[in-house]
Each structure stands twice: as structure tokens, then as C-alpha cells.
Amino acid sequence: MDTQHVYEELNCALTGFDAVYSDNPYWEFRWLSQLGKFNIEIKDVELLIPPAHKNSWKTTFEQQFQKHNLVQHRADHDALALALSIEHLRND
């Protein structure tokens, strides 16, 4: 798949969203900017973490990989682990 195709698919998938969240917004921005210009803000996932868990959320994040048999540094697994962590911490 060429980069133009990836850009078009991502641009389509992001249509209607104002922001995406990442555990490393700097790297997400760098990666996306290599593909092209996107009209979306990349925010730190810590903005979604309840204040009581600000210092410990990464432990929950790591636990999700083990609990759900996920592989770290695979984009889809990392995103799922983040989503599961936020859901867990918000319901805690």
C-alpha cells in the first residue's frame, strides 16, 4: 500500500473528529505529518485519565497487555490497551 493510499484512508477515518488521543502525541504528530496534513488535534491521553489515577495509569496500561494477550508496540494493540485502561480507570 502506498503512502497516498494510507493518507487517504486515515483522512477518511478521521473525518468528523476534532481530536485523537495518544500516549505520545509528539510521535503521533511526527508520524502523521510524514503522510500529509491532517485537520485534527493530537492530545495527550492523560487528559482522559481521572485525576486520582494520574500517577498510576501506566501500571493499568501494562496490565492490559498481559490480561488480553496483546503485543506492545503494535499500533492496534497499543490503542486497544489504552482504551481498555481508560475504561477501567474511569469505572474504578
PyMOL Python script that loads the backbone (N, CA, C, O; Angstrom):
from pymol import cmd

cmd.read_pdbstr("""\
ATOM      1  N   MET A   1       0.851  -1.165   0.000  1.00  0.00           N
ATOM      2  CA  MET A   1       0.000   0.000   0.000  1.00  0.00           C
ATOM      3  C   MET A   1       0.904   1.237   0.000  1.00  0.00           C
ATOM      4  O   MET A   1       1.819   1.340   0.817  1.00  0.00           O
ATOM      5  N   ASP A   2       0.651   2.154  -0.896  1.00  0.00           N
ATOM      6  CA  ASP A   2       1.496   3.348  -0.959  1.00  0.00           C
ATOM      7  C   ASP A   2       1.025   4.400   0.046  1.00  0.00           C
ATOM      8  O   ASP A   2      -0.089   4.333   0.565  1.00  0.00           O
ATOM      9  N   THR A   3       1.894   5.363   0.305  1.00  0.00           N
ATOM     10  CA  THR A   3       1.612   6.367   1.336  1.00  0.00           C
ATOM     11  C   THR A   3       0.391   7.212   1.011  1.00  0.00           C
ATOM     12  O   THR A   3      -0.343   7.603   1.918  1.00  0.00           O
ATOM     13  N   GLN A   4       0.163   7.496  -0.243  1.00  0.00           N
ATOM     14  CA  GLN A   4      -1.007   8.294  -0.625  1.00  0.00           C
ATOM     15  C   GLN A   4      -2.295   7.559  -0.254  1.00  0.00           C
ATOM     16  O   GLN A   4      -3.252   8.164   0.229  1.00  0.00           O
ATOM     17  N   HIS A   5      -2.302   6.265  -0.483  1.00  0.00           N
ATOM     18  CA  HIS A   5      -3.476   5.466  -0.134  1.00  0.00           C
ATOM     19  C   HIS A   5      -3.686   5.456   1.387  1.00  0.00           C
ATOM     20  O   HIS A   5      -4.817   5.592   1.854  1.00  0.00           O
ATOM     21  N   VAL A   6      -2.616   5.297   2.149  1.00  0.00           N
ATOM     22  CA  VAL A   6      -2.699   5.310   3.615  1.00  0.00           C
ATOM     23  C   VAL A   6      -3.214   6.664   4.081  1.00  0.00           C
ATOM     24  O   VAL A   6      -4.086   6.734   4.946  1.00  0.00           O
ATOM     25  N   TYR A   7      -2.678   7.740   3.511  1.00  0.00           N
ATOM     26  CA  TYR A   7      -3.126   9.085   3.868  1.00  0.00           C
ATOM     27  C   TYR A   7      -4.627   9.242   3.614  1.00  0.00           C
ATOM     28  O   TYR A   7      -5.355   9.740   4.473  1.00  0.00           O
ATOM     29  N   GLU A   8      -5.079   8.824   2.451  1.00  0.00           N
ATOM     30  CA  GLU A   8      -6.496   8.967   2.103  1.00  0.00           C
ATOM     31  C   GLU A   8      -7.388   8.164   3.044  1.00  0.00           C
ATOM     32  O   GLU A   8      -8.440   8.644   3.466  1.00  0.00           O
ATOM     33  N   GLU A   9      -6.971   6.939   3.374  1.00  0.00           N
ATOM     34  CA  GLU A   9      -7.766   6.121   4.291  1.00  0.00           C
ATOM     35  C   GLU A   9      -7.823   6.728   5.692  1.00  0.00           C
ATOM     36  O   GLU A   9      -8.884   6.770   6.314  1.00  0.00           O
ATOM     37  N   LEU A  10      -6.679   7.195   6.181  1.00  0.00           N
ATOM     38  CA  LEU A  10      -6.652   7.830   7.503  1.00  0.00           C
ATOM     39  C   LEU A  10      -7.483   9.107   7.518  1.00  0.00           C
ATOM     40  O   LEU A  10      -8.244   9.348   8.455  1.00  0.00           O
ATOM     41  N   ASN A  11      -7.338   9.910   6.495  1.00  0.00           N
ATOM     42  CA  ASN A  11      -8.080  11.163   6.403  1.00  0.00           C
ATOM     43  C   ASN A  11      -9.580  10.880   6.413  1.00  0.00           C
ATOM     44  O   ASN A  11     -10.345  11.599   7.056  1.00  0.00           O
ATOM     45  N   CYS A  12      -9.993   9.850   5.711  1.00  0.00           N
ATOM     46  CA  CYS A  12     -11.400   9.460   5.686  1.00  0.00           C
ATOM     47  C   CYS A  12     -11.838   8.966   7.067  1.00  0.00           C
ATOM     48  O   CYS A  12     -12.904   9.349   7.550  1.00  0.00           O
ATOM     49  N   ALA A  13     -11.032   8.125   7.700  1.00  0.00           N
ATOM     50  CA  ALA A  13     -11.371   7.576   9.017  1.00  0.00           C
ATOM     51  C   ALA A  13     -11.461   8.662  10.082  1.00  0.00           C
ATOM     52  O   ALA A  13     -12.229   8.529  11.035  1.00  0.00           O
ATOM     53  N   LEU A  14     -10.695   9.726   9.935  1.00  0.00           N
ATOM     54  CA  LEU A  14     -10.662  10.793  10.932  1.00  0.00           C
ATOM     55  C   LEU A  14     -11.704  11.877  10.673  1.00  0.00           C
ATOM     56  O   LEU A  14     -11.875  12.778  11.495  1.00  0.00           O
ATOM     57  N   THR A  15     -12.394  11.801   9.553  1.00  0.00           N
ATOM     58  CA  THR A  15     -13.412  12.791   9.223  1.00  0.00           C
ATOM     59  C   THR A  15     -14.472  12.840  10.318  1.00  0.00           C
ATOM     60  O   THR A  15     -15.000  11.809  10.733  1.00  0.00           O
ATOM     61  N   GLY A  16     -14.770  14.036  10.774  1.00  0.00           N
ATOM     62  CA  GLY A  16     -15.782  14.220  11.807  1.00  0.00           C
ATOM     63  C   GLY A  16     -15.222  14.268  13.217  1.00  0.00           C
ATOM     64  O   GLY A  16     -15.949  14.557  14.168  1.00  0.00           O
ATOM     65  N   PHE A  17     -13.930  13.986  13.357  1.00  0.00           N
ATOM     66  CA  PHE A  17     -13.302  14.038  14.673  1.00  0.00           C
ATOM     67  C   PHE A  17     -12.460  15.306  14.784  1.00  0.00           C
ATOM     68  O   PHE A  17     -11.812  15.724  13.824  1.00  0.00           O
ATOM     69  N   ASP A  18     -12.482  15.908  15.969  1.00  0.00           N
ATOM     70  CA  ASP A  18     -11.678  17.099  16.226  1.00  0.00           C
ATOM     71  C   ASP A  18     -10.317  16.747  16.808  1.00  0.00           C
ATOM     72  O   ASP A  18      -9.348  17.493  16.658  1.00  0.00           O
ATOM     73  N   ALA A  19     -10.259  15.584  17.483  1.00  0.00           N
ATOM     74  CA  ALA A  19      -9.021  15.212  18.176  1.00  0.00           C
ATOM     75  C   ALA A  19      -8.892  13.696  18.245  1.00  0.00           C
ATOM     76  O   ALA A  19      -9.874  12.956  18.191  1.00  0.00           O
ATOM     77  N   VAL A  20      -7.655  13.271  18.364  1.00  0.00           N
ATOM     78  CA  VAL A  20      -7.328  11.886  18.694  1.00  0.00           C
ATOM     79  C   VAL A  20      -6.414  11.948  19.917  1.00  0.00           C
ATOM     80  O   VAL A  20      -5.782  12.971  20.185  1.00  0.00           O
ATOM     81  N   TYR A  21      -6.356  10.850  20.645  1.00  0.00           N
ATOM     82  CA  TYR A  21      -5.560  10.813  21.866  1.00  0.00           C
ATOM     83  C   TYR A  21      -4.442   9.795  21.732  1.00  0.00           C
ATOM     84  O   TYR A  21      -4.605   8.737  21.125  1.00  0.00           O
ATOM     85  N   SER A  22      -3.306  10.140  22.313  1.00  0.00           N
ATOM     86  CA  SER A  22      -2.120   9.304  22.208  1.00  0.00           C
ATOM     87  C   SER A  22      -1.333   9.362  23.501  1.00  0.00           C
ATOM     88  O   SER A  22      -1.380  10.353  24.229  1.00  0.00           O
ATOM     89  N   ASP A  23      -0.598   8.273  23.782  1.00  0.00           N
ATOM     90  CA  ASP A  23       0.298   8.303  24.937  1.00  0.00           C
ATOM     91  C   ASP A  23       1.604   8.995  24.574  1.00  0.00           C
ATOM     92  O   ASP A  23       2.459   9.200  25.435  1.00  0.00           O
ATOM     93  N   ASN A  24       1.761   9.354  23.308  1.00  0.00           N
ATOM     94  CA  ASN A  24       2.937  10.104  22.873  1.00  0.00           C
ATOM     95  C   ASN A  24       2.554  11.004  21.694  1.00  0.00           C
ATOM     96  O   ASN A  24       2.886  10.702  20.548  1.00  0.00           O
ATOM     97  N   PRO A  25       1.849  12.117  21.980  1.00  0.00           N
ATOM     98  CA  PRO A  25       1.369  12.993  20.915  1.00  0.00           C
ATOM     99  C   PRO A  25       2.468  13.499  19.974  1.00  0.00           C
ATOM    100  O   PRO A  25       2.225  13.690  18.783  1.00  0.00           O
ATOM    101  N   TYR A  26       3.666  13.715  20.503  1.00  0.00           N
ATOM    102  CA  TYR A  26       4.767  14.192  19.671  1.00  0.00           C
ATOM    103  C   TYR A  26       5.047  13.206  18.537  1.00  0.00           C
ATOM    104  O   TYR A  26       5.154  13.603  17.377  1.00  0.00           O
ATOM    105  N   TRP A  27       5.165  11.925  18.875  1.00  0.00           N
ATOM    106  CA  TRP A  27       5.468  10.923  17.848  1.00  0.00           C
ATOM    107  C   TRP A  27       4.310  10.721  16.894  1.00  0.00           C
ATOM    108  O   TRP A  27       4.520  10.511  15.700  1.00  0.00           O
ATOM    109  N   GLU A  28       3.089  10.781  17.405  1.00  0.00           N
ATOM    110  CA  GLU A  28       1.924  10.660  16.512  1.00  0.00           C
ATOM    111  C   GLU A  28       1.909  11.798  15.504  1.00  0.00           C
ATOM    112  O   GLU A  28       1.646  11.595  14.318  1.00  0.00           O
ATOM    113  N   PHE A  29       2.199  13.010  16.000  1.00  0.00           N
ATOM    114  CA  PHE A  29       2.235  14.159  15.101  1.00  0.00           C
ATOM    115  C   PHE A  29       3.321  13.977  14.039  1.00  0.00           C
ATOM    116  O   PHE A  29       3.092  14.227  12.856  1.00  0.00           O
ATOM    117  N   ARG A  30       4.488  13.545  14.468  1.00  0.00           N
ATOM    118  CA  ARG A  30       5.588  13.326  13.511  1.00  0.00           C
ATOM    119  C   ARG A  30       5.210  12.291  12.458  1.00  0.00           C
ATOM    120  O   ARG A  30       5.459  12.481  11.268  1.00  0.00           O
ATOM    121  N   TRP A  31       4.611  11.199  12.909  1.00  0.00           N
ATOM    122  CA  TRP A  31       4.236  10.129  12.003  1.00  0.00           C
ATOM    123  C   TRP A  31       3.163  10.606  11.018  1.00  0.00           C
ATOM    124  O   TRP A  31       3.281  10.392   9.812  1.00  0.00           O
ATOM    125  N   LEU A  32       2.120  11.251  11.542  1.00  0.00           N
ATOM    126  CA  LEU A  32       1.055  11.730  10.665  1.00  0.00           C
ATOM    127  C   LEU A  32       1.551  12.799   9.698  1.00  0.00           C
ATOM    128  O   LEU A  32       1.146  12.819   8.536  1.00  0.00           O
ATOM    129  N   SER A  33       2.419  13.679  10.165  1.00  0.00           N
ATOM    130  CA  SER A  33       2.899  14.750   9.289  1.00  0.00           C
ATOM    131  C   SER A  33       3.763  14.207   8.149  1.00  0.00           C
ATOM    132  O   SER A  33       3.923  14.872   7.126  1.00  0.00           O
ATOM    133  N   GLN A  34       4.316  13.010   8.317  1.00  0.00           N
ATOM    134  CA  GLN A  34       5.065  12.384   7.226  1.00  0.00           C
ATOM    135  C   GLN A  34       4.124  11.962   6.091  1.00  0.00           C
ATOM    136  O   GLN A  34       4.526  11.900   4.929  1.00  0.00           O
ATOM    137  N   LEU A  35       2.876  11.677   6.443  1.00  0.00           N
ATOM    138  CA  LEU A  35       1.898  11.265   5.436  1.00  0.00           C
ATOM    139  C   LEU A  35       1.272  12.461   4.733  1.00  0.00           C
ATOM    140  O   LEU A  35       0.973  12.398   3.541  1.00  0.00           O
ATOM    141  N   GLY A  36       1.074  13.557   5.471  1.00  0.00           N
ATOM    142  CA  GLY A  36       0.429  14.729   4.890  1.00  0.00           C
ATOM    143  C   GLY A  36      -0.173  15.583   5.991  1.00  0.00           C
ATOM    144  O   GLY A  36       0.105  15.392   7.175  1.00  0.00           O
ATOM    145  N   LYS A  37      -1.003  16.528   5.576  1.00  0.00           N
ATOM    146  CA  LYS A  37      -1.631  17.450   6.523  1.00  0.00           C
ATOM    147  C   LYS A  37      -3.003  16.908   6.918  1.00  0.00           C
ATOM    148  O   LYS A  37      -3.835  16.579   6.073  1.00  0.00           O
ATOM    149  N   PHE A  38      -3.207  16.826   8.230  1.00  0.00           N
ATOM    150  CA  PHE A  38      -4.484  16.389   8.768  1.00  0.00           C
ATOM    151  C   PHE A  38      -5.075  17.517   9.594  1.00  0.00           C
ATOM    152  O   PHE A  38      -4.353  18.225  10.297  1.00  0.00           O
ATOM    153  N   ASN A  39      -6.374  17.683   9.509  1.00  0.00           N
ATOM    154  CA  ASN A  39      -7.059  18.731  10.260  1.00  0.00           C
ATOM    155  C   ASN A  39      -7.603  18.136  11.561  1.00  0.00           C
ATOM    156  O   ASN A  39      -8.812  18.051  11.773  1.00  0.00           O
ATOM    157  N   ILE A  40      -6.667  17.726  12.423  1.00  0.00           N
ATOM    158  CA  ILE A  40      -7.053  17.097  13.676  1.00  0.00           C
ATOM    159  C   ILE A  40      -6.002  17.403  14.736  1.00  0.00           C
ATOM    160  O   ILE A  40      -4.810  17.495  14.445  1.00  0.00           O
ATOM    161  N   GLU A  41      -6.464  17.556  15.954  1.00  0.00           N
ATOM    162  CA  GLU A  41      -5.549  17.813  17.068  1.00  0.00           C
ATOM    163  C   GLU A  41      -5.167  16.486  17.718  1.00  0.00           C
ATOM    164  O   GLU A  41      -6.011  15.604  17.879  1.00  0.00           O
ATOM    165  N   ILE A  42      -3.918  16.347  18.085  1.00  0.00           N
ATOM    166  CA  ILE A  42      -3.445  15.153  18.770  1.00  0.00           C
ATOM    167  C   ILE A  42      -3.221  15.528  20.231  1.00  0.00           C
ATOM    168  O   ILE A  42      -2.340  16.325  20.555  1.00  0.00           O
ATOM    169  N   LYS A  43      -4.029  14.943  21.100  1.00  0.00           N
ATOM    170  CA  LYS A  43      -3.982  15.285  22.524  1.00  0.00           C
ATOM    171  C   LYS A  43      -3.372  14.144  23.324  1.00  0.00           C
ATOM    172  O   LYS A  43      -3.358  12.990  22.896  1.00  0.00           O
ATOM    173  N   ASP A  44      -2.874  14.500  24.483  1.00  0.00           N
ATOM    174  CA  ASP A  44      -2.290  13.508  25.381  1.00  0.00           C
ATOM    175  C   ASP A  44      -3.396  12.708  26.062  1.00  0.00           C
ATOM    176  O   ASP A  44      -4.343  13.274  26.607  1.00  0.00           O
ATOM    177  N   VAL A  45      -3.261  11.391  26.023  1.00  0.00           N
ATOM    178  CA  VAL A  45      -4.263  10.512  26.616  1.00  0.00           C
ATOM    179  C   VAL A  45      -4.436  10.780  28.111  1.00  0.00           C
ATOM    180  O   VAL A  45      -5.482  10.468  28.680  1.00  0.00           O
ATOM    181  N   GLU A  46      -3.440  11.344  28.735  1.00  0.00           N
ATOM    182  CA  GLU A  46      -3.546  11.637  30.172  1.00  0.00           C
ATOM    183  C   GLU A  46      -4.677  12.612  30.482  1.00  0.00           C
ATOM    184  O   GLU A  46      -5.125  12.691  31.626  1.00  0.00           O
ATOM    185  N   LEU A  47      -5.143  13.349  29.485  1.00  0.00           N
ATOM    186  CA  LEU A  47      -6.288  14.240  29.683  1.00  0.00           C
ATOM    187  C   LEU A  47      -7.563  13.448  29.961  1.00  0.00           C
ATOM    188  O   LEU A  47      -8.522  13.979  30.520  1.00  0.00           O
ATOM    189  N   LEU A  48      -7.567  12.175  29.567  1.00  0.00           N
ATOM    190  CA  LEU A  48      -8.741  11.328  29.780  1.00  0.00           C
ATOM    191  C   LEU A  48      -8.664  10.506  31.062  1.00  0.00           C
ATOM    192  O   LEU A  48      -9.628   9.837  31.434  1.00  0.00           O
ATOM    193  N   ILE A  49      -7.526  10.555  31.733  1.00  0.00           N
ATOM    194  CA  ILE A  49      -7.309   9.769  32.942  1.00  0.00           C
ATOM    195  C   ILE A  49      -7.868  10.520  34.147  1.00  0.00           C
ATOM    196  O   ILE A  49      -7.561  11.697  34.339  1.00  0.00           O
ATOM    197  N   PRO A  50      -8.680   9.853  34.956  1.00  0.00           N
ATOM    198  CA  PRO A  50      -9.195  10.515  36.166  1.00  0.00           C
ATOM    199  C   PRO A  50      -8.040  10.987  37.055  1.00  0.00           C
ATOM    200  O   PRO A  50      -7.034  10.289  37.177  1.00  0.00           O
ATOM    201  N   PRO A  51      -8.172  12.153  37.668  1.00  0.00           N
ATOM    202  CA  PRO A  51      -7.092  12.712  38.482  1.00  0.00           C
ATOM    203  C   PRO A  51      -6.519  11.757  39.528  1.00  0.00           C
ATOM    204  O   PRO A  51      -5.318  11.782  39.794  1.00  0.00           O
ATOM    205  N   ALA A  52      -7.350  10.932  40.111  1.00  0.00           N
ATOM    206  CA  ALA A  52      -6.873  10.013  41.152  1.00  0.00           C
ATOM    207  C   ALA A  52      -5.910   8.959  40.609  1.00  0.00           C
ATOM    208  O   ALA A  52      -5.207   8.308  41.382  1.00  0.00           O
ATOM    209  N   HIS A  53      -5.874   8.789  39.301  1.00  0.00           N
ATOM    210  CA  HIS A  53      -5.032   7.751  38.689  1.00  0.00           C
ATOM    211  C   HIS A  53      -3.894   8.321  37.836  1.00  0.00           C
ATOM    212  O   HIS A  53      -3.214   7.573  37.134  1.00  0.00           O
ATOM    213  N   LYS A  54      -3.686   9.621  37.890  1.00  0.00           N
ATOM    214  CA  LYS A  54      -2.671  10.265  37.045  1.00  0.00           C
ATOM    215  C   LYS A  54      -1.284   9.654  37.207  1.00  0.00           C
ATOM    216  O   LYS A  54      -0.540   9.542  36.232  1.00  0.00           O
ATOM    217  N   ASN A  55      -0.931   9.262  38.415  1.00  0.00           N
ATOM    218  CA  ASN A  55       0.416   8.743  38.657  1.00  0.00           C
ATOM    219  C   ASN A  55       0.532   7.229  38.503  1.00  0.00           C
ATOM    220  O   ASN A  55       1.635   6.684  38.536  1.00  0.00           O
ATOM    221  N   SER A  56      -0.588   6.555  38.338  1.00  0.00           N
ATOM    222  CA  SER A  56      -0.527   5.095  38.303  1.00  0.00           C
ATOM    223  C   SER A  56      -1.156   4.466  37.060  1.00  0.00           C
ATOM    224  O   SER A  56      -1.195   3.240  36.960  1.00  0.00           O
ATOM    225  N   TRP A  57      -1.644   5.258  36.119  1.00  0.00           N
ATOM    226  CA  TRP A  57      -2.366   4.693  34.992  1.00  0.00           C
ATOM    227  C   TRP A  57      -1.499   3.797  34.115  1.00  0.00           C
ATOM    228  O   TRP A  57      -2.004   2.877  33.471  1.00  0.00           O
ATOM    229  N   LYS A  58      -0.195   4.066  34.091  1.00  0.00           N
ATOM    230  CA  LYS A  58       0.684   3.260  33.233  1.00  0.00           C
ATOM    231  C   LYS A  58       0.756   1.809  33.706  1.00  0.00           C
ATOM    232  O   LYS A  58       0.968   0.905  32.898  1.00  0.00           O
ATOM    233  N   THR A  59       0.583   1.582  34.994  1.00  0.00           N
ATOM    234  CA  THR A  59       0.546   0.206  35.508  1.00  0.00           C
ATOM    235  C   THR A  59      -0.673  -0.514  34.941  1.00  0.00           C
ATOM    236  O   THR A  59      -0.577  -1.662  34.505  1.00  0.00           O
ATOM    237  N   THR A  60      -1.808   0.156  34.948  1.00  0.00           N
ATOM    238  CA  THR A  60      -3.024  -0.416  34.372  1.00  0.00           C
ATOM    239  C   THR A  60      -2.835  -0.677  32.885  1.00  0.00           C
ATOM    240  O   THR A  60      -3.270  -1.706  32.369  1.00  0.00           O
ATOM    241  N   PHE A  61      -2.197   0.241  32.212  1.00  0.00           N
ATOM    242  CA  PHE A  61      -1.912   0.094  30.782  1.00  0.00           C
ATOM    243  C   PHE A  61      -1.078  -1.164  30.534  1.00  0.00           C
ATOM    244  O   PHE A  61      -1.402  -1.954  29.648  1.00  0.00           O
ATOM    245  N   GLU A  62      -0.027  -1.352  31.296  1.00  0.00           N
ATOM    246  CA  GLU A  62       0.834  -2.528  31.147  1.00  0.00           C
ATOM    247  C   GLU A  62       0.057  -3.812  31.436  1.00  0.00           C
ATOM    248  O   GLU A  62       0.263  -4.825  30.769  1.00  0.00           O
ATOM    249  N   GLN A  63      -0.822  -3.773  32.414  1.00  0.00           N
ATOM    250  CA  GLN A  63      -1.599  -4.950  32.784  1.00  0.00           C
ATOM    251  C   GLN A  63      -2.533  -5.388  31.661  1.00  0.00           C
ATOM    252  O   GLN A  63      -2.821  -6.576  31.521  1.00  0.00           O
ATOM    253  N   GLN A  64      -3.005  -4.438  30.863  1.00  0.00           N
ATOM    254  CA  GLN A  64      -3.924  -4.776  29.774  1.00  0.00           C
ATOM    255  C   GLN A  64      -3.259  -5.675  28.735  1.00  0.00           C
ATOM    256  O   GLN A  64      -3.915  -6.529  28.138  1.00  0.00           O
ATOM    257  N   PHE A  65      -1.965  -5.484  28.520  1.00  0.00           N
ATOM    258  CA  PHE A  65      -1.252  -6.323  27.549  1.00  0.00           C
ATOM    259  C   PHE A  65      -1.251  -7.775  28.007  1.00  0.00           C
ATOM    260  O   PHE A  65      -1.468  -8.686  27.208  1.00  0.00           O
ATOM    261  N   GLN A  66      -1.010  -7.984  29.281  1.00  0.00           N
ATOM    262  CA  GLN A  66      -0.995  -9.356  29.821  1.00  0.00           C
ATOM    263  C   GLN A  66      -2.404  -9.936  29.863  1.00  0.00           C
ATOM    264  O   GLN A  66      -2.639 -11.061  29.422  1.00  0.00           O
ATOM    265  N   LYS A  67      -3.321  -9.165  30.391  1.00  0.00           N
ATOM    266  CA  LYS A  67      -4.695  -9.641  30.578  1.00  0.00           C
ATOM    267  C   LYS A  67      -5.353 -10.048  29.258  1.00  0.00           C
ATOM    268  O   LYS A  67      -6.099 -11.026  29.211  1.00  0.00           O
ATOM    269  N   HIS A  68      -5.078  -9.302  28.192  1.00  0.00           N
ATOM    270  CA  HIS A  68      -5.744  -9.532  26.904  1.00  0.00           C
ATOM    271  C   HIS A  68      -4.808 -10.131  25.847  1.00  0.00           C
ATOM    272  O   HIS A  68      -5.142 -10.175  24.663  1.00  0.00           O
ATOM    273  N   ASN A  69      -3.639 -10.587  26.291  1.00  0.00           N
ATOM    274  CA  ASN A  69      -2.667 -11.212  25.389  1.00  0.00           C
ATOM    275  C   ASN A  69      -2.336 -10.303  24.201  1.00  0.00           C
ATOM    276  O   ASN A  69      -2.377 -10.733  23.048  1.00  0.00           O
ATOM    277  N   LEU A  70      -2.012  -9.055  24.497  1.00  0.00           N
ATOM    278  CA  LEU A  70      -1.679  -8.064  23.471  1.00  0.00           C
ATOM    279  C   LEU A  70      -0.167  -7.942  23.332  1.00  0.00           C
ATOM    280  O   LEU A  70       0.586  -8.251  24.255  1.00  0.00           O
ATOM    281  N   VAL A  71       0.257  -7.488  22.165  1.00  0.00           N
ATOM    282  CA  VAL A  71       1.681  -7.308  21.869  1.00  0.00           C
ATOM    283  C   VAL A  71       1.990  -5.808  21.878  1.00  0.00           C
ATOM    284  O   VAL A  71       1.379  -5.033  21.143  1.00  0.00           O
ATOM    285  N   GLN A  72       2.947  -5.413  22.722  1.00  0.00           N
ATOM    286  CA  GLN A  72       3.311  -3.994  22.790  1.00  0.00           C
ATOM    287  C   GLN A  72       3.953  -3.535  21.490  1.00  0.00           C
ATOM    288  O   GLN A  72       4.632  -4.298  20.802  1.00  0.00           O
ATOM    289  N   HIS A  73       3.721  -2.278  21.178  1.00  0.00           N
ATOM    290  CA  HIS A  73       4.277  -1.585  20.013  1.00  0.00           C
ATOM    291  C   HIS A  73       3.665  -2.047  18.693  1.00  0.00           C
ATOM    292  O   HIS A  73       4.225  -1.802  17.624  1.00  0.00           O
ATOM    293  N   ARG A  74       2.529  -2.709  18.771  1.00  0.00           N
ATOM    294  CA  ARG A  74       1.688  -2.922  17.594  1.00  0.00           C
ATOM    295  C   ARG A  74       0.594  -1.885  17.727  1.00  0.00           C
ATOM    296  O   ARG A  74      -0.107  -1.849  18.739  1.00  0.00           O
ATOM    297  N   ALA A  75       0.439  -1.053  16.737  1.00  0.00           N
ATOM    298  CA  ALA A  75      -0.466   0.091  16.847  1.00  0.00           C
ATOM    299  C   ALA A  75      -1.864  -0.309  17.299  1.00  0.00           C
ATOM    300  O   ALA A  75      -2.438   0.335  18.178  1.00  0.00           O
ATOM    301  N   ASP A  76      -2.414  -1.357  16.714  1.00  0.00           N
ATOM    302  CA  ASP A  76      -3.774  -1.753  17.085  1.00  0.00           C
ATOM    303  C   ASP A  76      -3.839  -2.260  18.525  1.00  0.00           C
ATOM    304  O   ASP A  76      -4.811  -1.988  19.229  1.00  0.00           O
ATOM    305  N   HIS A  77      -2.826  -2.986  18.968  1.00  0.00           N
ATOM    306  CA  HIS A  77      -2.800  -3.487  20.338  1.00  0.00           C
ATOM    307  C   HIS A  77      -2.558  -2.352  21.331  1.00  0.00           C
ATOM    308  O   HIS A  77      -3.178  -2.314  22.394  1.00  0.00           O
ATOM    309  N   ASP A  78      -1.661  -1.431  20.987  1.00  0.00           N
ATOM    310  CA  ASP A  78      -1.409  -0.281  21.865  1.00  0.00           C
ATOM    311  C   ASP A  78      -2.681   0.549  22.044  1.00  0.00           C
ATOM    312  O   ASP A  78      -3.009   0.961  23.157  1.00  0.00           O
ATOM    313  N   ALA A  79      -3.394   0.790  20.944  1.00  0.00           N
ATOM    314  CA  ALA A  79      -4.627   1.577  21.014  1.00  0.00           C
ATOM    315  C   ALA A  79      -5.684   0.867  21.852  1.00  0.00           C
ATOM    316  O   ALA A  79      -6.382   1.501  22.644  1.00  0.00           O
ATOM    317  N   LEU A  80      -5.803  -0.445  21.678  1.00  0.00           N
ATOM    318  CA  LEU A  80      -6.775  -1.205  22.467  1.00  0.00           C
ATOM    319  C   LEU A  80      -6.406  -1.170  23.946  1.00  0.00           C
ATOM    320  O   LEU A  80      -7.279  -0.987  24.794  1.00  0.00           O
ATOM    321  N   ALA A  81      -5.147  -1.340  24.261  1.00  0.00           N
ATOM    322  CA  ALA A  81      -4.704  -1.297  25.656  1.00  0.00           C
ATOM    323  C   ALA A  81      -4.988   0.067  26.273  1.00  0.00           C
ATOM    324  O   ALA A  81      -5.392   0.146  27.433  1.00  0.00           O
ATOM    325  N   LEU A  82      -4.784   1.136  25.517  1.00  0.00           N
ATOM    326  CA  LEU A  82      -5.096   2.480  26.021  1.00  0.00           C
ATOM    327  C   LEU A  82      -6.589   2.619  26.295  1.00  0.00           C
ATOM    328  O   LEU A  82      -6.991   3.107  27.351  1.00  0.00           O
ATOM    329  N   ALA A  83      -7.406   2.188  25.341  1.00  0.00           N
ATOM    330  CA  ALA A  83      -8.860   2.299  25.506  1.00  0.00           C
ATOM    331  C   ALA A  83      -9.339   1.476  26.700  1.00  0.00           C
ATOM    332  O   ALA A  83     -10.160   1.943  27.489  1.00  0.00           O
ATOM    333  N   LEU A  84      -8.831   0.261  26.830  1.00  0.00           N
ATOM    334  CA  LEU A  84      -9.212  -0.594  27.959  1.00  0.00           C
ATOM    335  C   LEU A  84      -8.764   0.006  29.288  1.00  0.00           C
ATOM    336  O   LEU A  84      -9.483  -0.082  30.283  1.00  0.00           O
ATOM    337  N   SER A  85      -7.594   0.609  29.309  1.00  0.00           N
ATOM    338  CA  SER A  85      -7.084   1.247  30.528  1.00  0.00           C
ATOM    339  C   SER A  85      -7.959   2.404  30.949  1.00  0.00           C
ATOM    340  O   SER A  85      -8.314   2.530  32.120  1.00  0.00           O
ATOM    341  N   ILE A  86      -8.305   3.246  30.001  1.00  0.00           N
ATOM    342  CA  ILE A  86      -9.156   4.407  30.319  1.00  0.00           C
ATOM    343  C   ILE A  86     -10.516   3.956  30.819  1.00  0.00           C
ATOM    344  O   ILE A  86     -11.032   4.489  31.801  1.00  0.00           O
ATOM    345  N   GLU A  87     -11.098   2.971  30.143  1.00  0.00           N
ATOM    346  CA  GLU A  87     -12.389   2.444  30.575  1.00  0.00           C
ATOM    347  C   GLU A  87     -12.296   1.886  31.996  1.00  0.00           C
ATOM    348  O   GLU A  87     -13.157   2.155  32.833  1.00  0.00           O
ATOM    349  N   HIS A  88     -11.257   1.116  32.257  1.00  0.00           N
ATOM    350  CA  HIS A  88     -11.056   0.515  33.586  1.00  0.00           C
ATOM    351  C   HIS A  88     -10.914   1.605  34.656  1.00  0.00           C
ATOM    352  O   HIS A  88     -11.551   1.535  35.707  1.00  0.00           O
ATOM    353  N   LEU A  89     -10.079   2.605  34.385  1.00  0.00           N
ATOM    354  CA  LEU A  89      -9.808   3.644  35.379  1.00  0.00           C
ATOM    355  C   LEU A  89     -11.017   4.548  35.606  1.00  0.00           C
ATOM    356  O   LEU A  89     -11.232   5.021  36.722  1.00  0.00           O
ATOM    357  N   ARG A  90     -11.793   4.789  34.582  1.00  0.00           N
ATOM    358  CA  ARG A  90     -12.982   5.622  34.748  1.00  0.00           C
ATOM    359  C   ARG A  90     -14.083   4.910  35.522  1.00  0.00           C
ATOM    360  O   ARG A  90     -14.924   5.550  36.151  1.00  0.00           O
ATOM    361  N   ASN A  91     -14.071   3.575  35.471  1.00  0.00           N
ATOM    362  CA  ASN A  91     -15.094   2.793  36.182  1.00  0.00           C
ATOM    363  C   ASN A  91     -14.616   2.340  37.554  1.00  0.00           C
ATOM    364  O   ASN A  91     -15.360   1.698  38.294  1.00  0.00           O
ATOM    365  N   ASP A  92     -13.377   2.674  37.891  1.00  0.00           N
ATOM    366  CA  ASP A  92     -12.783   2.249  39.161  1.00  0.00           C
ATOM    367  C   ASP A  92     -13.302   3.091  40.305  1.00  0.00           C
ATOM    368  O   ASP A  92     -12.913   2.879  41.453  1.00  0.00           O
TER     369      ASP A  92
END
""", "prot")
cmd.dss("prot")
cmd.show_as("cartoon", "prot")
cmd.util.cbc("prot")
cmd.orient("prot")
